[in-house]
Amino acid sequence: MRDYAPTEPRENGDNIIVHIDPAFEPLVPRFLANRKKEVAAMYEALAQQNLRPPLGSLMA
């Protein structure tokens, strides 16, 4: 598993490079798109000061 762990985050804002098992490559675009939607929803909730997790959220 360690072979696929992300590199350390960079303070200068450069991209973080991760290495994944090739079997997971087809899943990455959809996974990242979903995370992008979640971040947008979190920003919106924060802007509205709505700090309750949505129904069905893993953050419950």
C-alpha positions as CSV (number, residue, x, y, z in Angstrom):
1,M,0.0,0.0,0.0
2,R,2.9,2.3,0.8
3,D,3.8,2.3,-2.9
4,Y,0.6,4.1,-3.7
5,A,0.5,6.6,-0.9
6,P,0.5,10.3,-1.8
7,T,3.7,12.4,-1.6
8,E,4.0,15.0,1.1
9,P,1.9,18.2,0.5
10,R,3.8,21.1,-0.8
11,E,3.5,24.5,0.8
12,N,4.1,26.4,-2.4
13,G,0.8,25.2,-4.0
14,D,2.3,22.8,-6.5
15,N,0.3,19.8,-7.4
16,I,0.5,16.7,-5.3
17,I,1.5,13.6,-7.3
18,V,0.0,10.3,-6.3
19,H,0.7,6.8,-7.7
20,I,-2.2,4.4,-7.9
21,D,-2.7,0.9,-8.9
22,P,-3.4,0.8,-12.7
23,A,-6.6,-1.1,-12.0
24,F,-8.1,2.0,-10.4
25,E,-7.2,4.5,-13.2
26,P,-10.6,4.3,-14.9
27,L,-12.2,5.3,-11.6
28,V,-10.1,8.4,-11.0
29,P,-11.9,11.0,-13.2
30,R,-15.3,10.3,-11.6
31,F,-13.9,10.1,-8.1
32,L,-12.2,13.5,-8.6
33,A,-15.3,15.0,-10.1
34,N,-17.3,13.9,-7.1
35,R,-14.8,15.3,-4.6
36,K,-14.9,18.6,-6.5
37,K,-18.7,18.7,-6.1
38,E,-18.4,18.0,-2.4
39,V,-15.9,20.8,-1.9
40,A,-18.2,23.2,-3.8
41,A,-21.1,22.1,-1.5
42,M,-18.9,22.6,1.6
43,Y,-18.0,26.1,0.5
44,E,-21.7,26.9,-0.2
45,A,-22.7,25.5,3.2
46,L,-20.0,27.5,4.9
47,A,-21.0,30.7,3.1
48,Q,-24.6,30.1,4.4
49,Q,-23.3,29.2,7.9
50,N,-25.0,25.8,7.5
51,L,-22.7,23.5,9.3
52,R,-25.1,20.5,9.5
53,P,-24.1,17.6,7.4
54,P,-26.5,16.7,4.6
55,L,-28.6,13.6,4.8
56,G,-26.8,10.6,3.7
57,S,-23.4,12.2,4.3
58,L,-20.5,10.3,5.7
59,M,-19.7,13.3,7.9
60,A,-22.7,12.5,10.2
